Amino acid sequence: MKKNILVIYYSQTGQLEDIVRNIAKPFEVQKEEYDITYYNIQLKEDFPFPWPGDVFFNTFPESYLQIPKEIVPPSEEVLNKKYDLILFGYQVWYLTPSIPIISFLKSGYAERILKDTPIVTISGTRNMWMLSQEKLKVYLRDLKAKLVGNIALVDRHDNYTSVLTILRWLTTGQKEKSGMLPAAGVSDEEITGSVKYGTIIERHFKNNDFENLQPDLVKNGAIEIRPFLVRVEKVGNKIFTVWSNLIIKKKEKRPLLIKFFKVYLMAAIWIISPVVLVLHLLTTPIFWFKRQKQKRYLQGINLK
């Protein structure tokens, strides 16, 4: 009897769709054993791509505060089938799972699809996904899903180069290298090579050995933790909490506050972030063991 595999994703640029489809390939080639269904989450009122600059920043408070929008209902095929494994692809917006993903998780459909089902989460991001994954873990726990693995593919360029390339990509649609700037996003080599993670998942799935899946994925490069970026994310979450609540509460001043937030965010990236880096490096000997423990935790799938 065939096993049912569901691939869930939302992808504006197509990058995440390429990643999840590559990871699903080892299941696709064994059609006699697996029946694969793809579910592309759709909003009734979707976001534009490329993003007009004002729209991109105006999405911040709802993104960070996880305020959902209405989604197009999943097909009857997706709703009425019981799945043996789910590959769950998601984007990170403002240190949080994207609005389309949050909208699905907060819909009445999510528990029906995810409950009691093993799930491997898959993200393709600029570089800061760690605390977003912690937020996603809470949703999956509350929906009674079984998180068995996590894969996080990132832009390998330095933090400041990736800021420039991602802004170019999001606002103009240009991912390719131009001038002195490299191509944006996860490299084509990593996207193509992500099929190896599908092979690992399929092997553990076939052997009913989910307990050792995440250590095997980590060993093969599925998770990279940069302690400095974890620190930046923690600072960012505190700052975003203040700004998002202020913008939501002061509705009449929203356009002005969004402009101030945009300026503040750019200053934080180019001025505050280097200060955080220096402090991080200076305190490395003091917090070495604590950061190693934190790294091991973030590479795993358990929730504190």
Secondary structure as GFF3:
##gff-version 3
##sequence-region A 1 304
A	DSSP	beta_strand	3	9	.	.	.	ID=ss1
A	DSSP	alpha_helix	15	28	.	.	.	ID=ss2
A	DSSP	beta_strand	34	40	.	.	.	ID=ss3
A	DSSP	alpha_helix	53	58	.	.	.	ID=ss4
A	DSSP	alpha_helix	60	64	.	.	.	ID=ss5
A	DSSP	alpha_helix	76	80	.	.	.	ID=ss6
A	DSSP	beta_strand	85	90	.	.	.	ID=ss7
A	DSSP	beta_strand	92	93	.	.	.	ID=ss8
A	DSSP	beta_strand	96	97	.	.	.	ID=ss9
A	DSSP	alpha_helix	99	105	.	.	.	ID=ss10
A	DSSP	alpha_helix	110	114	.	.	.	ID=ss11
A	DSSP	beta_strand	118	125	.	.	.	ID=ss12
A	DSSP	alpha_helix	130	142	.	.	.	ID=ss13
A	DSSP	beta_strand	146	154	.	.	.	ID=ss14
A	DSSP	alpha_helix	159	172	.	.	.	ID=ss15
A	DSSP	alpha_helix	188	193	.	.	.	ID=ss16
A	DSSP	alpha_helix	195	206	.	.	.	ID=ss17
A	DSSP	three_ten_helix	210	212	.	.	.	ID=ss18
A	DSSP	alpha_helix	213	219	.	.	.	ID=ss19
A	DSSP	alpha_helix	227	249	.	.	.	ID=ss20
A	DSSP	three_ten_helix	251	253	.	.	.	ID=ss21
A	DSSP	alpha_helix	254	267	.	.	.	ID=ss22
A	DSSP	pi_helix	268	272	.	.	.	ID=ss23
A	DSSP	alpha_helix	273	282	.	.	.	ID=ss24
A	DSSP	alpha_helix	284	299	.	.	.	ID=ss25
###
